[in-house]
Amino acid sequence: MNQHMQLEPIPFIDIAAQRRRLGKSVDDAVARVLDHCQFINGPEVTALEKALAEYSGAKHVVSCASGTDALLMVLMAKNVGPGDAVLCPTFTFCATGEVVTLTGATPVFVDVDEGTFNIDVNSLKRGIATARARGLKPVAVIPVDLFGQSADHDAIGAVAEAEGLFVLDDAAQGFGATYRNRKLGTFGLATGTSFFPAKPLGCFGDGGAIFTDDEELARTLRSIRVHGQGSDKYDNVRLGLTARLDTMQAAILLEKLKIFDDEIAARNKVAERYSRALGNLVAVPRLAPGCTSVWAQYTIRLSDGIYRDTFAAALKAQGVPTMIYYPKSVHQQTAYSHYPVADGGLPVSERLSKDVIALPMHPYLDEATQDRVIAAVRSALSA
């Protein structure tokens, strides 16, 4: 009697495969921390900051407890607060706007480009005008290098300079990517990134880092991450946070950084193969000229008339998981719906939230598994 054979599910992000590859090197790194017992600001933290600076080209790296803290700490260091406006794309994770609200400042949400999903410069200009019309003082813009691809930093930087804003790059998904042959971490006043486990460079918990060429800013950030500490732990000279990166996570990241470029190359091969196979069926991701991506996500857009939930269910039935980043743009979410948006609205972001869906993406997708994903997409579209 013939029986239906259930296909084994494909991991959406396969951290276990990377763990197997690294094997004993991570075990040894953790064991060294357990032996020296310097769990806070141990030697691996300093070593990681040095390695990240060398990798990115930034003069200073300040590690911290999360990507959210990375953004928040820079805003705190710049004394952003009530009456200030910070321009943010709305098609992103909520943390980009969240950090602005935590300072008491006002996020002003702007739209993104239909092709790259990154901040739209014309909408940014309109958002600045909207902020001023509401009596707010625009002080900063937080572009996001979404899904792994760099934003248009030259165009954003030009607008920021003309308008007197500083740029805080949110590279939580994009660290390792390049813009016009420069790695992220060297644009604007500062760059924040995340080492959340699912990120292209992720630890085994929460973690983050800030990159800057500004020495005074780096000193202030090192104070903020330890309660605003001054000359010693009982001389707190400013408001701060408990925002240090654990030594054990730093030790793990040092080992992962050694294979990071190899993993980026593998991600690009997967993305290229997906795009060749699916480009005539759906809208596949598009790299802007002069940009590379670390492919934190591989996000496609479904055509009008294709019901996304039905499409996702069809893939799931074949063991292929999907994710939606993001079913609601930030300005559509309850906590942020009362904040201002750029004049003219945010129509692109609202369309994207209705039709995007992400396919499995990680460096350990072999061609046979890629073929399963491609076949499942083709089958779902033809159904």
Disulfide bonds with the S-S distance in Angstrom:
none
